[in-house]
């Protein structure tokens, strides 16, 4: 445990930390910064002769951090602390504090567009079902809501949460801040300053929640389609199996070599075309350069591993498309390069103990002298953010090690290619 002094505190306020927390982490935590600033401003109001505590004012004397929780192993999420706030007579105010910061709540009201405008008929509110372990629930009904980060406005944070939890894209300008309407600034009549928001548990937690309203008239058929649908996925929250678009979980019963019936839980892709034996293709694109052959690679953020991943170009096959045709198309769309297929591998399975996903590795040669390979025009989808680069084949193994040291994740297909080249070099194959 370490101790430091709260900056700019007078008299000095010592802060005792847990062993896994550093001063700069706490001081940069938005919830802590907001809480300390608000508390110090409120304590300062005691200087006013009309204040109840003016004759024997309270002051913050020390802070003991008792525990912390990190999100994703790195980002500070929750802080539990004990603040000693007392006067000269030794009278203390309750100081057990759970810091988590602000949140936003959204009331999304939908109404079929076949009812008269101005009517309250058939209005429906969007709710989400979330596992909430603190409430002892695996399916807790609630308004769409989420924690605020330290950037942007409340309305902007609300719009972001709406997309993540419901899939609806709503401009922040279309949201009405109901708490501002219900709680005008300065309503309390005191000199203290608070957010124009609801404080659900001020006796123990700093959380404040502005609530936003959005109303929309939609076709009745669209409203029925949305009913019962859970589209959001936030911070590793479970996704309802019925709403998964890309994968599904199955339980397979089989017989082992001794004739004993067993079961195996695994995933299956839900996107394989009926006329295709494969899910996708991996593309070994070789750039033919004067300095020697180079492997075309990509840097792409992958949420499941929470890292930018070093990959070869790849993609899913379309219906009626061969592996070779898919590879040429995906290469053009993701990188802008045009190439010719020289080889198609046997069907390969990515992780057969977990999933049935398979692919063909397709070798593509890219002639760098062709005009179409000079002015590249990738055709990326709106959810694709890809950085294209290349590495000399002969240096691939060493470069993968460097990239991993820099914090990148290495896709198994890239790593396997690098291992193969390194083995061939070492054993002079």
Buried (B, 14 or more C-beta within 10 A) or exposed (E): EEEBEBEEBEEEBBBBBBEEBEBEBBBEBBBBBBBBEBBBEBBBBBEEEEBEBEEEBBBBBBBBBEEBEEEEEEEBBBBBBBBBBBBEEEEEEEBEBBBBBBBBBBBBBBBBEEBEEEEEEEEBEBBBBBEEEEEEEEEBEBBBBBBBEEEEEBBBBBBBBBBBBBEBEBEBEEBEBBBBEEBEEEEEEEBEEBBBBBEEEEEEBBBBBBBBBBEEBBEEEEBEEBEEEBBBBEEEEEBEEEEEEEBEEEEEEEEEEEEEEEEEEBBBBEBBBEEBEBBBBBBBBBBBEEEEBBBBBBBBEEEEEEBBBBBBBBBBBEEEBBBBBBBBBBBBBBBBBBBEBEEBBEEBBBEEEEBBBBBBBBBBBBEEEEEEBEEEEBEEEEEEEBEBEBBBBEBBBEBBEEBEEEEBBBBEBBBBBBBEBBEEEEEEE
